Amino acid sequence: MNNLRIYFKKLSKKAQAPTYSKTGDACCDLYVIEDYTIKPGERCLARTGFAMEIPEGFEAQIRPRSGLAWKKGLSLVNTPATIDAGYRGEIKIPLINLGDKDIVILEGDRVAQMKFASVYVGYFLDVGDNELNPSVRGTGGFGHSGS
C-alpha cells in the first residue's frame, strides 16, 4: 500500500476529514455539512466544507458509495468526478437521485467516496495518412463484444 500526503483545510467548523473505514480500503468516505432532500431525478451539489492540496501527478476521483447507490439510487452526475491537483476550492459532490423516492441526507452523512490515482499526460502523434496498428477488436464499439 502506498501513502500519499494530502494537505486538508476546513472551510467550515462542520467539516470532517475524509476517513477510511478499514485498513487497506482503496477509497475514503466523504461527509456533507448540510441537510439535503433530493427528489427523484433531481441533482444537488453537496458541500463537504473542506479544501485540499493534491500533489502534482495525482488526481482525486469522487465515486458513489455502493450501498447508497444500490439501496436508494444515489449516484453522482458524473462518475467518477475528477478533482485536479491544481484545484484549491471547496470539495463539492454532484449528487443525483436515480431512485423513485426522495432521498434525505443529513449533516454528517457519508455520501460518496474518494480515491487518489496517478495521472499520466498523453502526447499525441499524428500518423497522417498511415494506418493505426491493427488490434483484435478493430473498430468495433458500443456493444460490439455482445454485452
C-alpha positions in Angstrom: 0.0 0.0 0.0 1.3 3.4 -1.0 0.8 6.5 1.2 0.1 10.0 -0.2 0.3 13.2 1.9 -2.8 15.3 1.4 -3.0 18.7 3.0 -6.5 19.4 4.2 -8.2 22.7 5.2 -11.5 23.1 7.0 -13.6 25.8 5.4 -16.4 25.2 7.9 -16.5 24.2 11.5 -18.8 21.3 10.5 -16.3 19.8 8.0 -14.9 16.3 8.7 -11.7 14.9 7.3 -12.3 12.0 4.9 -11.9 8.7 6.6 -11.0 5.1 5.6 -13.4 2.6 7.1 -10.9 -0.3 7.1 -7.2 -0.7 6.7 -6.4 -1.4 3.0 -9.6 0.3 1.6 -9.0 2.0 -1.7 -11.4 4.8 -1.1 -12.1 7.1 1.8 -15.6 8.4 2.8 -16.7 12.0 2.3 -19.2 13.7 4.7 -21.6 16.5 4.0 -22.0 19.6 6.2 -25.7 20.4 5.3 -29.0 18.6 5.1 -30.4 17.8 1.7 -33.6 16.3 0.3 -33.2 15.2 -3.3 -36.4 14.3 -5.2 -36.3 11.5 -7.9 -34.5 12.8 -11.0 -33.1 15.9 -9.2 -29.5 16.8 -8.6 -27.7 18.8 -5.9 -24.2 20.0 -5.3 -23.5 18.7 -1.7 -20.9 20.6 0.3 -18.1 19.0 2.3 -16.8 22.2 3.9 -13.1 21.4 3.1 -10.4 22.0 0.6 -7.3 20.0 -0.1 -4.0 20.1 -1.8 -3.3 17.1 -4.1 0.3 16.6 -5.1 1.2 17.2 -8.8 1.0 13.9 -10.7 -2.2 12.8 -8.9 -5.9 13.4 -9.0 -8.8 12.6 -6.7 -11.8 10.6 -8.0 -15.1 11.0 -6.3 -17.4 8.0 -6.6 -20.8 6.8 -5.4 -20.9 4.7 -2.2 -22.1 1.3 -3.4 -24.7 0.7 -0.6 -26.4 4.1 -1.2 -26.3 3.6 -5.0 -27.9 0.1 -4.7 -30.4 0.7 -1.9 -31.5 4.2 -2.7 -30.4 5.1 -6.2 -28.0 7.8 -5.0 -25.2 8.4 -7.5 -23.0 11.2 -9.0 -24.0 13.2 -12.0 -20.5 12.5 -13.4 -18.8 9.4 -12.0 -16.1 9.3 -11.3 -15.8 13.1 -10.8 -12.2 14.3 -11.1 -10.5 16.8 -8.9 -7.3 18.0 -10.4 -4.1 18.7 -8.4 -4.3 22.4 -9.1 -7.8 22.9 -7.6 -7.9 24.6 -4.2 -11.6 25.3 -3.7 -14.2 23.5 -1.6 -14.8 19.9 -2.5 -18.4 19.5 -3.6 -20.2 16.4 -4.6 -22.5 16.4 -7.6 -25.3 14.0 -6.4 -28.3 12.7 -8.3 -31.3 10.7 -7.2 -31.8 7.9 -9.7 -34.4 6.2 -7.5 -38.2 6.6 -7.2 -38.4 8.1 -3.7 -37.0 11.3 -2.1 -33.5 10.8 -0.6 -32.9 12.6 2.7 -29.3 13.3 3.5 -28.4 14.7 6.9 -25.4 16.8 8.0 -22.6 14.4 8.8 -23.8 11.6 6.5 -21.2 9.8 4.3 -22.5 10.2 0.8 -19.6 9.5 -1.5 -16.1 8.1 -1.6 -12.8 9.4 -2.8 -9.8 7.6 -4.4 -6.4 9.0 -5.4 -4.9 8.0 -8.7 -1.8 8.7 -10.7 -2.1 11.0 -13.7 -0.5 10.3 -17.0 -0.3 13.1 -19.5 -0.7 11.8 -23.1 1.1 13.3 -26.0 -0.5 12.8 -29.4 1.4 11.9 -32.6 -0.5 12.5 -35.8 0.0 9.4 -38.1 -1.1 11.4 -41.1 -2.3 9.1 -43.9 -0.7 6.0 -42.3 -2.9 3.4 -40.6 -3.0 2.8 -36.9 -1.6 -0.6 -35.7 -4.2 -3.3 -36.0 -5.9 -4.9 -33.0 -8.1 -7.9 -32.4 -11.1 -5.6 -31.6 -10.5 -3.3 -34.5 -13.2 -0.6 -34.9 -16.0 -2.4 -33.1 -17.6 -0.5 -30.3 -20.8 0.2 -28.4 -21.9 -3.3 -27.7 -19.5 -4.9 -30.1 -18.5 -7.5 -27.5 -22.0 -8.8 -27.2 -23.0 -7.3 -23.9 
